[in-house]
Amino acid sequence: PLYSSAASDVYKRQIYVNVFKALNYANLDQFDDAYVEINRVNDKLRELDVKYGQMIESLNNSEDAKIKIENTSSEFSSDVLSHYLSYIIYRADGERDNARISHEKMVQAWKTQPDIYDFAEPSCVSDAPKLRGTYLNIVAFTGLAPYKKAVGGRVSTYKDMIGVSGLDMPITVPNMPFPGAKEGYHFKFSFPVIRTVDSNINKIVIHIDNDKTYTLDLLEDMGKVAIQSFNKNRKIIYIKTVVRTVIKGLAAAEAKKKLRKETKAKGGWGTLLDAVVDVGVDATENADLRCWRMMPRYCYTSEIPISQGTHDITIEFMNKNNLVIRKKAYPNYTITNKLNLIDLALIN
């Protein structure tokens, strides 16, 4: 195959590596480098959809293609967070027309992907673009991205059909055609499912000069992107795993027959030889649990009109009981007429 479905899940999460690099370059006032990283985000999303289609075609045309897979377009093709960064960096760089275009792309990405952006619309999206003036932009990351967990299943074979049972997850799997299958075999396999992690952070509050208070808006649920990516690839992962399990299982069954015949093993010795073959089959179909475990889940933002000069800024992370669990102070923070960006993370 051109790339593994597990790798595509990692690949889609890695778009945020470019986001983090863009933030770093923006803080260094290296705007050209920041633009490069931002452009790579949406280039990767487009490339991924093309590669997904190529992989489906490759799998369906392969010699082992027992089950056909339908190709569907990705539900995530444009990233709001990357367009937001592009918008504020272009504005700081004096490129107001490009800033306006980036804002339009951000709004369009939000409106056209309701399955990803299914929470309250943040003010930076709902408000008209602010192309003039001085602003403080806050970008804060919280939570932990979803993780993968292995569940077990069993494939039973019938004449030219297979059935799957024993899956520890809420999914109904009908019997599927499998040309060449013989009746009466049972094989085990592992399959990954995705699980979410609750965040202790419920609200982020900004205090400026002990005078004004603002609450950050949720801009992106990166965990939802990871889930959408996994769910898109789940059918491929599942079918490839089942097909490999059956092919290897049937080969193991033939190996058992041949081994018994060659060794004339009976009774306990025959059972032991069978077990050795079974262990080899089961060990080759473990669930692929690769994922980016320390990726944050949520991104919050705020765009605050502010005067040039020095200000005392405090950012508070609060839990569901409105208790402050972490505080970050920026005393005498200098605001200029360029980019005023604070980014921080609390992986909690």
Summary of the structure (lengths in Angstrom):
residues: 348
radius of gyration: 26.1
end to end distance: 37.3
largest distance: 89.6
contacts: 1062
relative contact order: 0.17
helix: 42%
strand: 25%
